[in-house]
Amino acid sequence: MRKVEICGVDTAGLPLLTAKESAELMQKLKAGDAAAREKFIVGNMRLVLSLVKRFWASDANADDVFQAGCIGLLKAIDHFDLSVGVRFSTYAVPMILGEIKRFLRDGNSLRVSRSIRDTAYKVLKTREKLEEEHKEATIAKIAEAMRVKEREVVYALDAISDPVSLFEPVYNKSGDALLLMDQIADVKNTDEAWTERADLAEAMGRLGERERKILFLRYFEGKTQTEISAEVGISQAQVSRLEKNAVNTIRADIAGE
């Protein structure tokens, strides 16, 4: 992804258009000037290249990614409306990124069924329409407009979301990269959770063998009191009483009472 030549294009020698040149060329190409269109495309390849560099960790071929970005650039040029009053780059960036991501997604080993992808496409179009009408494009609003259930909208959007590596760098300064995995907290294996499990194990160790077995069968194997009574050899009422007493003992032990 770092080579100078991509798709036969010497990226080091790509021209850089000024804002004035870009505006003039856009006016001409919209009027049908083929030479102006060609010059505008070449003059914006640096924009494509800058976006392609975001995907340096991808396993995809650099030439293929660059070509996908150029397709996005061409689509942006064809659909750009001069009357909107925004810079071309502002309009083009999401289209170029969208085309690159679509290419990477379609080439991904995680395949999404055609029906789900069609639903996702309709979701995106509906969201775009709601936003154009200056309406809040919430999941509920999209589902209502499409006359489908909210979970179908969420499922479709999740299905086309690009998988992200835990080793994806999210910040880099002076050679020290901060990875995505560094930003994800483990809500289960916290210091508090480890302490609670240690206290629980210690409290259960003070119970009698029969009480420990009943709690193990009940809470770790998920058996009913009737099943436990048959296995331990006592009545269901006795199992219930022993379980209740054991739980109360553990609670009092952990609370330090």
C-alpha positions in Angstrom: 0.0 0.0 0.0 3.0 2.3 0.3 4.4 1.9 -3.2 4.7 5.0 -5.4 3.0 3.5 -8.5 -0.5 2.2 -8.2 -2.4 1.0 -11.3 0.3 2.4 -13.5 -0.1 5.8 -12.0 2.9 7.6 -10.5 1.3 8.9 -7.4 4.3 11.0 -6.5 3.8 13.1 -9.7 0.0 13.6 -9.3 -1.0 17.3 -9.8 -2.8 19.2 -7.1 -5.6 21.5 -8.1 -6.3 24.9 -6.5 -9.8 25.7 -5.4 -10.2 28.1 -8.3 -8.9 25.5 -10.9 -11.2 22.9 -9.4 -14.3 25.1 -9.7 -13.4 26.1 -13.3 -12.9 22.6 -14.4 -16.1 21.4 -12.7 -18.0 24.1 -14.6 -16.5 23.0 -17.9 -16.9 19.2 -17.4 -20.5 19.7 -16.5 -20.9 21.5 -19.8 -19.5 18.4 -21.6 -15.8 19.3 -21.9 -14.1 15.9 -22.0 -10.6 17.3 -21.6 -11.7 19.3 -18.5 -13.2 16.1 -17.1 -10.0 14.1 -17.6 -7.9 16.9 -16.0 -10.3 17.1 -13.1 -10.2 13.3 -12.5 -6.4 13.3 -12.5 -6.3 16.3 -10.3 -8.4 14.6 -7.6 -6.5 11.3 -7.6 -4.5 12.6 -4.6 -7.8 12.7 -2.7 -8.5 9.0 -3.6 -4.9 8.1 -2.6 -5.2 9.8 0.8 -8.4 7.8 1.5 -6.9 4.5 0.3 -4.1 4.9 2.8 -6.7 4.5 5.6 -7.0 0.9 4.5 -3.2 0.0 4.7 -4.0 -2.9 7.2 -6.3 -4.5 4.7 -5.3 -7.7 3.0 -6.7 -6.4 -0.3 -4.5 -5.5 -3.2 -3.5 -1.8 -3.3 -4.3 -1.5 -7.0 -7.8 -3.0 -6.5 -8.6 -0.7 -3.6 -7.3 2.3 -5.6 -9.5 1.4 -8.5 -12.5 1.1 -6.3 -11.7 4.6 -4.9 -11.5 5.9 -8.5 -14.9 4.5 -9.3 -16.2 6.3 -6.3 -14.5 9.5 -7.6 -16.2 9.1 -11.0 -19.6 8.6 -9.3 -19.1 11.7 -7.2 -18.2 13.7 -10.3 -21.3 12.5 -12.2 -23.7 13.1 -9.3 -22.2 16.4 -8.0 -24.7 19.3 -8.1 -23.1 22.7 -8.6 -26.2 24.4 -7.1 -25.7 22.7 -3.7 -23.0 25.1 -2.7 -20.5 22.7 -1.1 -17.0 21.8 -1.9 -16.5 18.9 -4.2 -14.2 17.1 -1.8 -16.8 17.3 1.0 -19.3 15.6 -1.3 -16.7 13.1 -2.8 -15.1 11.7 0.3 -18.1 9.7 1.6 -18.8 8.4 -1.9 -15.1 7.3 -2.4 -15.0 5.7 1.0 -18.3 4.0 0.4 -17.1 2.5 -2.8 -13.9 1.2 -1.2 -15.8 -0.3 1.7 -18.2 -1.9 -0.7 -15.4 -3.5 -2.6 -13.7 -4.8 0.6 -17.0 -6.0 1.9 -18.0 -7.9 -1.3 -14.5 -9.5 -1.3 -14.7 -10.5 2.3 -15.0 -14.1 3.4 -18.0 -13.2 5.6 -20.8 -13.5 3.0 -24.1 -11.8 3.5 -27.2 -13.2 1.8 -28.6 -11.3 -1.1 -32.0 -10.8 0.6 -30.4 -9.2 3.7 -28.2 -7.0 1.5 -31.3 -5.9 -0.4 -33.0 -5.0 2.8 -29.9 -3.1 4.0 -29.9 -1.2 0.7 -33.6 -0.2 1.2 -32.8 0.8 4.8 -30.0 3.1 3.6 -32.2 4.6 0.9 -35.0 5.2 3.4 -32.7 6.8 5.8 -31.4 9.1 3.1 -34.9 10.0 2.1 -35.9 10.8 5.7 -32.8 13.0 6.1 -33.6 14.8 2.8 -37.0 15.6 4.3 -35.3 16.9 7.4 -36.8 14.1 9.5 -35.0 12.2 12.3 -33.9 9.0 10.7 -34.1 6.7 13.8 -34.4 3.0 13.6 -38.1 3.3 14.6 -38.8 5.8 11.9 -37.0 3.8 9.2 -38.9 0.6 10.2 -42.2 2.5 10.1 -41.5 3.9 6.7 -40.5 0.5 5.4 -43.3 -1.3 7.2 -41.0 -3.8 8.8 -40.0 -4.6 12.3 -37.2 -2.6 14.0 -35.1 -5.8 14.6 -35.1 -6.4 10.8 -33.6 -2.9 10.2 -31.0 -3.4 13.0 -30.1 -6.9 11.7 -29.7 -5.7 8.1 -27.4 -2.8 9.1 -25.3 -5.1 11.4 -24.9 -7.6 8.6 -23.3 -5.1 6.2 -21.1 -3.5 8.8 -17.4 -4.0 8.1 -15.7 -6.3 10.6 -12.9 -4.5 12.4 -9.7 -6.1 13.7 -8.9 -5.7 17.4 -5.4 -4.8 16.2 -6.6 -1.8 14.1 -4.7 1.3 15.2 -7.0 4.1 16.2 -4.2 6.6 17.2 -0.5 6.8 16.4 2.0 9.3 17.8 5.7 9.1 17.7 5.6 5.5 16.7 3.4 4.4 19.7 0.2 3.0 18.3 -3.0 2.8 20.3 -5.0 -0.3 19.2 -8.7 -0.8 19.2 -8.3 -3.6 21.7 -6.7 -1.1 24.1 -10.0 0.8 24.2 -12.2 -2.1 25.0 -12.9 -2.8 28.6 -13.5 -6.3 30.1 -16.6 -5.8 32.2 -16.5 -9.4 33.5 -12.9 -9.7 34.6 -12.6 -6.6 36.7 -10.8 -6.4 40.1 -14.2 -6.3 41.8 -15.4 -9.4 39.9 -12.3 -11.3 40.8 -12.7 -10.3 44.5 -16.3 -11.4 44.5 -15.5 -14.8 43.0 -12.7 -15.3 45.6 -15.1 -14.3 48.4 -17.7 -16.7 47.0 -15.3 -19.6 46.7 -14.0 -19.0 50.3 -17.6 -18.8 51.7 -18.6 -22.0 49.9 -15.5 -23.7 51.3 -16.9 -23.2 54.8 -20.2 -25.1 53.9 -20.7 -28.8 54.5 -20.0 -31.2 51.7 -23.7 -31.8 51.1 -24.6 -28.1 51.0 -21.8 -27.5 48.5 -23.0 -30.3 46.3 -26.6 -29.0 46.3 -25.5 -25.5 45.4 -23.2 -26.9 42.6 -26.0 -29.0 41.1 -28.5 -26.2 41.5 -26.6 -23.2 40.2 -23.8 -24.6 38.1 -25.5 -27.5 36.5 -29.0 -25.9 36.5 -30.8 -29.0 38.0 -34.2 -28.7 39.7 -34.7 -29.4 43.4 -36.5 -32.6 42.5 -33.6 -33.9 40.3 -31.2 -33.0 43.1 -33.3 -34.8 45.7 -33.1 -38.0 43.7 -29.3 -37.7 43.2 -28.5 -36.8 46.8 -31.0 -39.2 48.3 -33.1 -36.8 50.4 -36.6 -35.2 50.0 -37.2 -32.2 47.8 -38.3 -30.3 50.9 -34.9 -31.0 52.6 -33.1 -29.9 49.4 -35.0 -26.6 49.5 -34.3 -26.0 53.1 -30.6 -26.8 52.8 -30.3 -24.6 49.7 -31.9 -21.7 51.4 -29.8 -22.0 54.5 -26.6 -22.3 52.4 -27.4 -19.2 50.4 -28.1 -17.2 53.5 -24.9 -18.4 55.1 -22.9 -17.4 52.1 -24.5 -13.9 51.9 -23.8 -13.3 55.6 -20.2 -14.5 55.2 -19.5 -12.3 52.3 -21.2 -9.3 54.0 -19.0 -9.9 57.1 -21.9 -10.4 59.4 
